[in-house]
Amino acid sequence: MPAYGGTPSGWISIILGLILIVIVVFAFYQMNKTLSELKLELSNLRNVLEETKRYTEDVKKKLEEV
């Protein structure tokens, strides 16, 4: 039995498993961050659309008055 308490392939499996866990956690973090940015952009687009609707209604009213 080796002095460091395990087989080299066992340690390699553990290290690869830890690397895989780090990659998965990072992927979820990036996905969450991107989703938050998309939600913010969608909110901004909704606000612009509402503003455009208001301006369009104002223009319609002014045209009807003329």
Contacts in CASP RR format, 6 or more apart in sequence:
PFRMAT RR
TARGET T0000
AUTHOR 0000-0000-0000
METHOD contacts of the structure
MODEL  1
MPAYGGTPSGWISIILGLILIVIVVFAFYQMNKTLSELKLELSNLRNVLE
ETKRYTEDVKKKLEEV
END
